[in-house]
Amino acid sequence: MLKKRDGEQTTSLGEVVEEFIDYFHGLLGQKEVCVEWDSNSLMGRKLSRGRSKNLCKMVEEEEIKVALHDIGCGKAPGPDEYNSKFFTSSWDIVGNGFV
């Protein structure tokens, strides 16, 4: 059963599908044609090959721990509203899950 936007309830598979499509179409918008990206048109400074590779390497647990300890204790690293003080003070318990 689904409650439609007009307030009516339906169990019709076709109407449920239509409601889902309309909802997500409104949420995500319409498909647009993408313009091909020309990397040669970039202006300004570019990263060296070494620095570019460094951005793609695996992040180590210690780097995450240090970064978390470096932010203010009232900052929340995610939408769950647990702040960095919670994670740093209970790192032994939650660290593996956080990483």
N, CA, C and O atoms as CSV, one atom per row, in Angstrom:
chain,resi,resn,atom,element,x,y,z
A,1,MET,N,N,0.848,-1.174,0.000
A,1,MET,CA,C,0.000,0.000,0.000
A,1,MET,C,C,0.891,1.233,0.000
A,1,MET,O,O,1.924,1.267,0.669
A,2,LEU,N,N,0.492,2.218,-0.737
A,2,LEU,CA,C,1.235,3.466,-0.819
A,2,LEU,C,C,0.244,4.615,-0.773
A,2,LEU,O,O,-0.807,4.574,-1.412
A,3,LYS,N,N,0.593,5.639,-0.009
A,3,LYS,CA,C,-0.229,6.837,0.017
A,3,LYS,C,C,0.328,7.786,-1.044
A,3,LYS,O,O,1.474,8.228,-0.965
A,4,LYS,N,N,-0.502,8.085,-2.026
A,4,LYS,CA,C,-0.080,8.930,-3.142
A,4,LYS,C,C,-0.028,10.398,-2.720
A,4,LYS,O,O,-0.508,10.776,-1.651
A,5,ARG,N,N,0.561,11.200,-3.577
A,5,ARG,CA,C,0.689,12.635,-3.277
A,5,ARG,C,C,-0.650,13.323,-3.114
A,5,ARG,O,O,-0.762,14.300,-2.374
A,6,ASP,N,N,-1.668,12.820,-3.799
A,6,ASP,CA,C,-2.989,13.441,-3.679
A,6,ASP,C,C,-3.734,12.965,-2.435
A,6,ASP,O,O,-4.873,13.371,-2.203
A,7,GLY,N,N,-3.095,12.098,-1.623
A,7,GLY,CA,C,-3.693,11.633,-0.377
A,7,GLY,C,C,-4.397,10.304,-0.484
A,7,GLY,O,O,-4.684,9.674,0.534
A,8,GLU,N,N,-4.684,9.859,-1.696
A,8,GLU,CA,C,-5.344,8.568,-1.882
A,8,GLU,C,C,-4.346,7.436,-1.633
A,8,GLU,O,O,-3.141,7.601,-1.823
A,9,GLN,N,N,-4.863,6.296,-1.208
A,9,GLN,CA,C,-4.043,5.112,-1.015
A,9,GLN,C,C,-4.234,4.180,-2.203
A,9,GLN,O,O,-5.317,4.113,-2.786
A,10,THR,N,N,-3.168,3.459,-2.557
A,10,THR,CA,C,-3.267,2.533,-3.674
A,10,THR,C,C,-2.463,1.277,-3.386
A,10,THR,O,O,-1.452,1.312,-2.684
A,11,THR,N,N,-2.925,0.186,-3.932
A,11,THR,CA,C,-2.178,-1.074,-3.905
A,11,THR,C,C,-1.862,-1.521,-5.324
A,11,THR,O,O,-1.290,-2.591,-5.534
A,12,SER,N,N,-2.233,-0.701,-6.291
A,12,SER,CA,C,-1.981,-1.010,-7.694
A,12,SER,C,C,-0.488,-0.884,-7.986
A,12,SER,O,O,0.109,0.171,-7.771
A,13,LEU,N,N,0.105,-1.968,-8.477
A,13,LEU,CA,C,1.530,-1.952,-8.791
A,13,LEU,C,C,1.857,-0.843,-9.788
A,13,LEU,O,O,2.866,-0.155,-9.638
A,14,GLY,N,N,1.026,-0.667,-10.783
A,14,GLY,CA,C,1.260,0.374,-11.785
A,14,GLY,C,C,1.262,1.766,-11.180
A,14,GLY,O,O,2.118,2.587,-11.512
A,15,GLU,N,N,0.300,2.042,-10.285
A,15,GLU,CA,C,0.245,3.358,-9.639
A,15,GLU,C,C,1.413,3.558,-8.682
A,15,GLU,O,O,1.944,4.664,-8.579
A,16,VAL,N,N,1.821,2.500,-7.977
A,16,VAL,CA,C,2.974,2.592,-7.076
A,16,VAL,C,C,4.228,2.918,-7.872
A,16,VAL,O,O,4.998,3.801,-7.493
A,17,VAL,N,N,4.432,2.206,-8.971
A,17,VAL,CA,C,5.594,2.453,-9.835
A,17,VAL,C,C,5.569,3.883,-10.349
A,17,VAL,O,O,6.592,4.568,-10.332
A,18,GLU,N,N,4.418,4.335,-10.803
A,18,GLU,CA,C,4.287,5.704,-11.331
A,18,GLU,C,C,4.612,6.745,-10.259
A,18,GLU,O,O,5.285,7.737,-10.540
A,19,GLU,N,N,4.137,6.520,-9.034
A,19,GLU,CA,C,4.426,7.451,-7.935
A,19,GLU,C,C,5.918,7.503,-7.638
A,19,GLU,O,O,6.477,8.580,-7.433
A,20,PHE,N,N,6.567,6.336,-7.615
A,20,PHE,CA,C,8.006,6.296,-7.368
A,20,PHE,C,C,8.766,7.033,-8.465
A,20,PHE,O,O,9.662,7.827,-8.177
A,21,ILE,N,N,8.415,6.776,-9.701
A,21,ILE,CA,C,9.095,7.435,-10.816
A,21,ILE,C,C,8.894,8.946,-10.750
A,21,ILE,O,O,9.852,9.700,-10.914
A,22,ASP,N,N,7.675,9.394,-10.515
A,22,ASP,CA,C,7.408,10.827,-10.416
A,22,ASP,C,C,8.171,11.450,-9.260
A,22,ASP,O,O,8.725,12.541,-9.393
A,23,TYR,N,N,8.199,10.756,-8.121
A,23,TYR,CA,C,8.893,11.294,-6.947
A,23,TYR,C,C,10.387,11.466,-7.226
A,23,TYR,O,O,10.945,12.540,-6.998
A,24,PHE,N,N,11.033,10.407,-7.720
A,24,PHE,CA,C,12.477,10.484,-7.944
A,24,PHE,C,C,12.817,11.366,-9.139
A,24,PHE,O,O,13.891,11.968,-9.170
A,25,HIS,N,N,11.936,11.453,-10.110
A,25,HIS,CA,C,12.159,12.373,-11.227
A,25,HIS,C,C,12.181,13.811,-10.706
A,25,HIS,O,O,13.031,14.610,-11.098
A,26,GLY,N,N,11.246,14.126,-9.827
A,26,GLY,CA,C,11.221,15.463,-9.234
A,26,GLY,C,C,12.418,15.712,-8.331
A,26,GLY,O,O,12.915,16.835,-8.248
A,27,LEU,N,N,12.880,14.666,-7.652
A,27,LEU,CA,C,14.008,14.788,-6.745
A,27,LEU,C,C,15.326,14.951,-7.493
A,27,LEU,O,O,16.161,15.779,-7.128
A,28,LEU,N,N,15.501,14.158,-8.536
A,28,LEU,CA,C,16.780,14.119,-9.238
A,28,LEU,C,C,16.823,14.992,-10.485
A,28,LEU,O,O,17.904,15.287,-10.993
A,29,GLY,N,N,15.675,15.405,-10.980
A,29,GLY,CA,C,15.652,16.242,-12.175
A,29,GLY,C,C,15.727,15.419,-13.441
A,29,GLY,O,O,15.614,14.193,-13.421
A,30,GLN,N,N,15.918,16.116,-14.529
A,30,GLN,CA,C,15.948,15.457,-15.825
A,30,GLN,C,C,17.382,15.228,-16.269
A,30,GLN,O,O,18.302,15.944,-15.874
A,31,LYS,N,N,17.542,14.221,-17.092
A,31,LYS,CA,C,18.855,13.900,-17.638
A,31,LYS,C,C,19.289,15.023,-18.574
A,31,LYS,O,O,18.512,15.490,-19.408
A,32,GLU,N,N,20.540,15.449,-18.424
A,32,GLU,CA,C,21.079,16.491,-19.297
A,32,GLU,C,C,22.232,15.925,-20.102
A,32,GLU,O,O,22.876,14.962,-19.688
A,33,VAL,N,N,22.484,16.516,-21.232
A,33,VAL,CA,C,23.601,16.103,-22.059
A,33,VAL,C,C,24.880,16.652,-21.438
A,33,VAL,O,O,24.982,17.845,-21.154
A,34,CYS,N,N,25.845,15.779,-21.232
A,34,CYS,CA,C,27.121,16.202,-20.646
A,34,CYS,C,C,28.067,16.647,-21.750
A,34,CYS,O,O,28.169,16.008,-22.797
A,35,VAL,N,N,28.742,17.729,-21.504
A,35,VAL,CA,C,29.735,18.225,-22.445
A,35,VAL,C,C,31.041,17.496,-22.168
A,35,VAL,O,O,31.439,17.346,-21.013
A,36,GLU,N,N,31.705,17.044,-23.220
A,36,GLU,CA,C,32.962,16.332,-23.032
A,36,GLU,C,C,33.985,17.270,-22.405
A,36,GLU,O,O,34.112,18.430,-22.798
A,37,TRP,N,N,34.705,16.747,-21.431
A,37,TRP,CA,C,35.665,17.556,-20.690
A,37,TRP,C,C,37.023,17.494,-21.356
A,37,TRP,O,O,37.537,16.411,-21.638
A,38,ASP,N,N,37.599,18.644,-21.604
A,38,ASP,CA,C,38.909,18.741,-22.231
A,38,ASP,C,C,39.915,19.153,-21.172
A,38,ASP,O,O,39.970,20.320,-20.786
A,39,SER,N,N,40.713,18.201,-20.699
A,39,SER,CA,C,41.675,18.493,-19.633
A,39,SER,C,C,42.760,19.468,-20.090
A,39,SER,O,O,43.411,20.094,-19.254
A,40,ASN,N,N,42.965,19.606,-21.393
A,40,ASN,CA,C,43.969,20.549,-21.895
A,40,ASN,C,C,43.511,21.995,-21.769
A,40,ASN,O,O,44.314,22.918,-21.907
A,41,SER,N,N,42.217,22.194,-21.504
A,41,SER,CA,C,41.707,23.556,-21.411
A,41,SER,C,C,41.883,24.142,-20.012
A,41,SER,O,O,41.580,25.314,-19.788
A,42,LEU,N,N,42.372,23.332,-19.069
A,42,LEU,CA,C,42.573,23.829,-17.708
A,42,LEU,C,C,43.678,24.872,-17.676
A,42,LEU,O,O,44.699,24.752,-18.352
A,43,MET,N,N,43.445,25.878,-16.886
A,43,MET,CA,C,44.462,26.919,-16.756
A,43,MET,C,C,44.938,26.916,-15.313
A,43,MET,O,O,44.236,26.425,-14.430
A,44,GLY,N,N,46.083,27.441,-15.075
A,44,GLY,CA,C,46.594,27.530,-13.710
A,44,GLY,C,C,47.538,26.394,-13.384
A,44,GLY,O,O,47.957,25.630,-14.253
A,45,ARG,N,N,47.862,26.305,-12.095
A,45,ARG,CA,C,48.828,25.310,-11.639
A,45,ARG,C,C,48.203,23.923,-11.598
A,45,ARG,O,O,47.012,23.776,-11.322
A,46,LYS,N,N,49.004,22.923,-11.873
A,46,LYS,CA,C,48.564,21.538,-11.832
A,46,LYS,C,C,49.462,20.769,-10.871
A,46,LYS,O,O,50.615,21.134,-10.646
A,47,LEU,N,N,48.914,19.706,-10.313
A,47,LEU,CA,C,49.694,18.853,-9.426
A,47,LEU,C,C,50.707,18.053,-10.222
A,47,LEU,O,O,50.466,17.676,-11.369
A,48,SER,N,N,51.843,17.803,-9.593
A,48,SER,CA,C,52.834,16.935,-10.226
A,48,SER,C,C,52.294,15.509,-10.228
A,48,SER,O,O,51.341,15.198,-9.514
A,49,ARG,N,N,52.898,14.657,-11.022
A,49,ARG,CA,C,52.463,13.260,-11.090
A,49,ARG,C,C,52.589,12.601,-9.707
A,49,ARG,O,O,51.722,11.815,-9.325
A,50,GLY,N,N,53.633,12.904,-8.970
A,50,GLY,CA,C,53.835,12.332,-7.635
A,50,GLY,C,C,52.744,12.745,-6.660
A,50,GLY,O,O,52.220,11.916,-5.916
A,51,ARG,N,N,52.406,14.019,-6.668
A,51,ARG,CA,C,51.332,14.494,-5.774
A,51,ARG,C,C,49.972,13.944,-6.191
A,51,ARG,O,O,49.129,13.665,-5.338
A,52,SER,N,N,49.755,13.786,-7.486
A,52,SER,CA,C,48.500,13.201,-7.958
A,52,SER,C,C,48.365,11.766,-7.476
A,52,SER,O,O,47.292,11.355,-7.033
A,53,LYS,N,N,49.452,10.999,-7.558
A,53,LYS,CA,C,49.431,9.619,-7.081
A,53,LYS,C,C,49.178,9.569,-5.583
A,53,LYS,O,O,48.499,8.664,-5.098
A,54,ASN,N,N,49.715,10.529,-4.850
A,54,ASN,CA,C,49.542,10.575,-3.401
A,54,ASN,C,C,48.071,10.739,-3.022
A,54,ASN,O,O,47.647,10.246,-1.977
A,55,LEU,N,N,47.285,11.426,-3.860
A,55,LEU,CA,C,45.861,11.602,-3.586
A,55,LEU,C,C,45.080,10.305,-3.753
A,55,LEU,O,O,43.987,10.167,-3.205
A,56,CYS,N,N,45.625,9.363,-4.497
A,56,CYS,CA,C,44.919,8.113,-4.779
A,56,CYS,C,C,45.371,6.949,-3.900
A,56,CYS,O,O,44.873,5.834,-4.059
A,57,LYS,N,N,46.292,7.181,-2.989
A,57,LYS,CA,C,46.786,6.075,-2.155
A,57,LYS,C,C,45.803,5.777,-1.023
A,57,LYS,O,O,44.957,6.602,-0.678
A,58,MET,N,N,45.936,4.593,-0.463
A,58,MET,CA,C,45.102,4.183,0.656
A,58,MET,C,C,45.433,5.061,1.873
A,58,MET,O,O,46.591,5.402,2.113
A,59,VAL,N,N,44.415,5.408,2.614
A,59,VAL,CA,C,44.603,6.201,3.829
A,59,VAL,C,C,44.819,5.236,4.975
A,59,VAL,O,O,44.082,4.262,5.122
A,60,GLU,N,N,45.829,5.505,5.788
A,60,GLU,CA,C,46.149,4.614,6.900
A,60,GLU,C,C,45.350,5.008,8.139
A,60,GLU,O,O,44.955,6.163,8.301
A,61,GLU,N,N,45.125,4.033,9.002
A,61,GLU,CA,C,44.352,4.264,10.218
A,61,GLU,C,C,44.959,5.386,11.056
A,61,GLU,O,O,44.232,6.204,11.620
A,62,GLU,N,N,46.267,5.428,11.138
A,62,GLU,CA,C,46.926,6.457,11.952
A,62,GLU,C,C,46.655,7.857,11.407
A,62,GLU,O,O,46.501,8.801,12.182
A,63,GLU,N,N,46.596,8.002,10.078
A,63,GLU,CA,C,46.283,9.297,9.479
A,63,GLU,C,C,44.879,9.757,9.865
A,63,GLU,O,O,44.659,10.932,10.157
A,64,ILE,N,N,43.931,8.815,9.863
A,64,ILE,CA,C,42.553,9.138,10.231
A,64,ILE,C,C,42.488,9.554,11.695
A,64,ILE,O,O,41.823,10.531,12.043
A,65,LYS,N,N,43.183,8.806,12.551
A,65,LYS,CA,C,43.199,9.089,13.988
A,65,LYS,C,C,43.794,10.478,14.252
A,65,LYS,O,O,43.249,11.246,15.045
A,66,VAL,N,N,44.889,10.793,13.599
A,66,VAL,CA,C,45.535,12.099,13.783
A,66,VAL,C,C,44.621,13.222,13.307
A,66,VAL,O,O,44.482,14.241,13.984
A,67,ALA,N,N,43.992,13.038,12.135
A,67,ALA,CA,C,43.087,14.057,11.599
A,67,ALA,C,C,41.905,14.275,12.530
A,67,ALA,O,O,41.491,15.413,12.753
A,68,LEU,N,N,41.361,13.199,13.071
A,68,LEU,CA,C,40.230,13.304,13.989
A,68,LEU,C,C,40.625,14.034,15.273
A,68,LEU,O,O,39.845,14.825,15.803
A,69,HIS,N,N,41.822,13.773,15.768
A,69,HIS,CA,C,42.292,14.442,16.978
A,69,HIS,C,C,42.628,15.911,16.723
A,69,HIS,O,O,42.635,16.718,17.653
A,70,ASP,N,N,42.906,16.257,15.472
A,70,ASP,CA,C,43.278,17.630,15.141
A,70,ASP,C,C,42.090,18.575,15.001
A,70,ASP,O,O,42.258,19.790,15.102
A,71,ILE,N,N,40.896,18.039,14.771
A,71,ILE,CA,C,39.741,18.931,14.648
A,71,ILE,C,C,39.203,19.261,16.028
A,71,ILE,O,O,39.487,18.545,16.988
A,72,GLY,N,N,38.447,20.311,16.143
A,72,GLY,CA,C,37.904,20.728,17.428
A,72,GLY,C,C,37.033,19.653,18.055
A,72,GLY,O,O,36.407,18.868,17.343
A,73,CYS,N,N,36.985,19.610,19.382
A,73,CYS,CA,C,36.271,18.532,20.071
A,73,CYS,C,C,34.758,18.628,19.905
A,73,CYS,O,O,34.057,17.661,20.204
A,74,GLY,N,N,34.237,19.746,19.446
A,74,GLY,CA,C,32.799,19.879,19.245
A,74,GLY,C,C,32.362,19.617,17.824
A,74,GLY,O,O,31.178,19.734,17.509
A,75,LYS,N,N,33.300,19.263,16.953
A,75,LYS,CA,C,32.974,19.040,15.540
A,75,LYS,C,C,32.436,17.634,15.331
A,75,LYS,O,O,32.894,16.689,15.973
A,76,ALA,N,N,31.475,17.495,14.445
A,76,ALA,CA,C,30.897,16.191,14.133
A,76,ALA,C,C,31.397,15.744,12.770
A,76,ALA,O,O,31.135,16.418,11.774
A,77,PRO,N,N,32.121,14.607,12.696
A,77,PRO,CA,C,32.639,14.144,11.410
A,77,PRO,C,C,31.587,13.492,10.527
A,77,PRO,O,O,31.890,13.112,9.396
A,78,GLY,N,N,30.368,13.354,11.010
A,78,GLY,CA,C,29.322,12.731,10.209
A,78,GLY,C,C,27.956,13.234,10.606
A,78,GLY,O,O,27.834,14.007,11.555
A,79,PRO,N,N,26.926,12.810,9.898
A,79,PRO,CA,C,25.578,13.308,10.151
A,79,PRO,C,C,24.913,12.724,11.392
A,79,PRO,O,O,23.806,13.134,11.742
A,80,ASP,N,N,25.569,11.768,12.068
A,80,ASP,CA,C,24.947,11.142,13.237
A,80,ASP,C,C,25.070,11.988,14.506
A,80,ASP,O,O,24.565,11.600,15.559
A,81,GLU,N,N,25.731,13.128,14.413
A,81,GLU,CA,C,25.866,14.113,15.488
A,81,GLU,C,C,26.787,13.681,16.627
A,81,GLU,O,O,26.885,14.394,17.626
A,82,TYR,N,N,27.467,12.538,16.510
A,82,TYR,CA,C,28.498,12.205,17.487
A,82,TYR,C,C,29.687,13.099,17.177
A,82,TYR,O,O,30.175,13.116,16.047
A,83,ASN,N,N,30.154,13.837,18.166
A,83,ASN,CA,C,31.247,14.764,17.884
A,83,ASN,C,C,32.604,14.082,18.025
A,83,ASN,O,O,32.700,12.945,18.488
A,84,SER,N,N,33.646,14.797,17.619
A,84,SER,CA,C,34.983,14.215,17.622
A,84,SER,C,C,35.448,13.855,19.034
A,84,SER,O,O,36.252,12.938,19.200
A,85,LYS,N,N,34.960,14.553,20.041
A,85,LYS,CA,C,35.319,14.224,21.430
A,85,LYS,C,C,34.876,12.800,21.765
A,85,LYS,O,O,35.614,12.058,22.413
A,86,PHE,N,N,33.684,12.418,21.332
A,86,PHE,CA,C,33.193,11.059,21.556
A,86,PHE,C,C,34.141,10.040,20.936
A,86,PHE,O,O,34.537,9.076,21.592
A,87,PHE,N,N,34.512,10.254,19.654
A,87,PHE,CA,C,35.354,9.287,18.963
A,87,PHE,C,C,36.771,9.245,19.521
A,87,PHE,O,O,37.348,8.166,19.659
A,88,THR,N,N,37.336,10.400,19.842
A,88,THR,CA,C,38.705,10.396,20.367
A,88,THR,C,C,38.772,9.792,21.760
A,88,THR,O,O,39.743,9.107,22.082
A,89,SER,N,N,37.768,10.026,22.593
A,89,SER,CA,C,37.809,9.492,23.955
A,89,SER,C,C,37.467,8.005,24.014
A,89,SER,O,O,37.795,7.335,24.993
A,90,SER,N,N,36.811,7.483,22.976
A,90,SER,CA,C,36.453,6.060,22.966
A,90,SER,C,C,37.093,5.336,21.776
A,90,SER,O,O,36.569,4.327,21.305
A,91,TRP,N,N,38.221,5.851,21.299
A,91,TRP,CA,C,38.872,5.317,20.120
A,91,TRP,C,C,39.164,3.818,20.236
A,91,TRP,O,O,39.004,3.087,19.258
A,92,ASP,N,N,39.592,3.348,21.418
A,92,ASP,CA,C,39.899,1.932,21.591
A,92,ASP,C,C,38.693,1.048,21.304
A,92,ASP,O,O,38.845,-0.099,20.883
A,93,ILE,N,N,37.497,1.581,21.533
A,93,ILE,CA,C,36.272,0.811,21.335
A,93,ILE,C,C,35.727,1.000,19.926
A,93,ILE,O,O,35.367,0.021,19.271
A,94,VAL,N,N,35.658,2.238,19.446
A,94,VAL,CA,C,34.994,2.541,18.174
A,94,VAL,C,C,35.927,2.795,17.004
A,94,VAL,O,O,35.465,2.983,15.878
A,95,GLY,N,N,37.229,2.804,17.247
A,95,GLY,CA,C,38.192,3.161,16.202
A,95,GLY,C,C,38.107,2.309,14.957
A,95,GLY,O,O,38.074,2.838,13.846
A,96,ASN,N,N,38.072,0.973,15.126
A,96,ASN,CA,C,38.006,0.099,13.946
A,96,ASN,C,C,36.743,0.340,13.132
A,96,ASN,O,O,36.793,0.362,11.902
A,97,GLY,N,N,35.622,0.521,13.802
A,97,GLY,CA,C,34.370,0.792,13.103
A,97,GLY,C,C,34.392,2.146,12.409
A,97,GLY,O,O,33.833,2.299,11.323
A,98,PHE,N,N,35.026,3.112,13.022
A,98,PHE,CA,C,35.117,4.456,12.445
A,98,PHE,C,C,35.942,4.414,11.166
A,98,PHE,O,O,35.561,4.988,10.146
A,99,VAL,N,N,37.080,3.724,11.236
A,99,VAL,CA,C,37.973,3.636,10.072
A,99,VAL,C,C,37.289,2.863,8.966
A,99,VAL,O,O,37.868,2.673,7.897
